[in-house]
Amino acid sequence: MSSNELAENAVREENERESTGASPGRRRLLIAGVVALLACFGLVGYGILDTDDQPKPHAVPKAEVTYEVTGTGTVDISYLARGEAGAATVEHGVRLPWTKSVQMPLGKAPTVAITLDGKGGQASCTLAIHDKHVQRATAVGAFGRATCTGEAQVRKG
């Protein structure tokens, strides 16, 4: 082959490469980019879909709390009940005596509040945590009020 023929072949090959798109180096770079993108999407998808390895929320330790209201008359009672939020529950027009035991998350202050109706009377609230008396309060007269509160802690011994 003469040098002219070699030069013509080289020009022809270069023209073919340009007409078919990118050069082999560009194609490799494009393929590597697509593979890398697919790998990233795969890892992200795996992270979203693989929830078995996610840490489970820890159970919040709880204390047994007993609320008790005794006396005469009719009362409205507000007390904290189950759940991590320790949401208040209100019972209206309760005839006495009344008792309620609940599980309270540690760190929440168990509370019971009483209000006598307009007819008055006398009522006492008591609060026990883990069967241990914590507080007592008394309401007297029309719309008399009393509140008992304590602190739920881990039972010792």
N, C-alpha and C positions, 0 to 999 in steps of 0.2 A: 504494500500500500504506500502510496506517495504521501508526502506531507500535506498536500492539498486535500486528498481524500480524508486523511485523519482530521484535518481541521473542519471539513464539511460534516463528517460524522459527529464531531464534538458539538458543532453548532446545532445539528439536527437533534441530538440527544437533549441539549439545553432547551431547545424549542419544545420538545415533547414534554419535558418536565414542567415547563411553564404552562403548557396547554392543559396538562392533567391536574393542575392545582399547585399545591405546595411542594417544595423539595422534600426529599426523604428526611432531612433534619427537622423541618417544620412539621411533617406528619408525625414523627416520633414525639415531638414536643406536644402537639395537639392530643395525641393518644394518651400520653402521660398525664396531661391536665384532666382529661375526661375520667381516667382511672382514679386519679386523686379525688376528684369531685364525688364520684360514686362511692369511694371509700368513706369520705366524710359524711355523706348522707346515710350510709349504712351504719356508721357509729352513732350518729344522732338518733336514727330510728331505733337502734338497739337500746340506747339509753332511755328513750321514751317508753318503749314497749316492755322492757325488762323491769317490771316493778317488783318481782319476787325478792330482789336483793335490797330493796329499800328498807331502812330501819323502821320497825314497828313502834308506834307510840307506847311509852311505858305506862303501865297501870298506875294510877295515882293512889297512894296509900290512903286508907279511910279509917275513920273512927266511928264507933257506934255512939249515937247521941240519943238521949231520951228526954223529950219535953213532956211536962205534966202541968196541968192547970186544975186547981181545986178551988172550992168555995161555993158561994151562992150567987145567983144572978145569971144573966146571959152576957156572953163576951164575944168580941171579934178577936181572933187569934192570927197572928202573922209569925211564920217560922221559916227558917232556911231548911231546905230539903235536899234530896239526892242530887248528884251530878257535880261535875267539876266547877260549874258556874255557881253552885250553891244558891240557886234562884229562890226567891221568897214565894211562899204559898200563903194565901189568906183564906181563912174559913170564917164566915159571918154567922152570927146568931147561934153560937155553940152553947148547948146546955152542959153544965159541969156535973161531974168531973170529966176530964179529957186527957188522953195520953197518946203520944206519937213517938215511935222510934224510927230513926233514919240513919243512913250512912253518910257522913260528911267527909269531904276531902281534907286531909291534914293541911294546915295553913289557913283554912277558912274558919272564921269565928262563928260557931253555932249561936243562934239568937232566937229567942221567942219573945214576942211582945203581945200584951193583952190590953184590951180596952173594954170596960164595962159599958153597957148600954145606958140610956137615960134613966132607967129605973134604979140604977145603982146596985149596991150589994157589996160584997167583998170577995176578991179572988186573988190567989197566989200562983205565981208561975215558979217552977223549979226546973233546973237543968242538970242533967247527969251525963258525963262522958265516960265511956267504958265502965258503966255502973257505979261511978264515983260522983257523989253530989258535988256540984260546982257552985251553984248560986240559987238564991231564992229571993223573990221580991213580991210585994203585996200592993194591990190596987184597991181603993176604997171609994164609995160614993158614986154619984152619977158621973159617967164618962171618966171614971178613974182609970189610970194607966200604970202599967208596970212592965219592965223589961228585964230579962235574964240573958246574960251572954257569957261566953267562956272561950277557951282556946283548945282546939282539938290537937293533941300531941300523940306521938307514938306511945303505945302502951309499954310500960316498963315491967319486966319480970313476968 
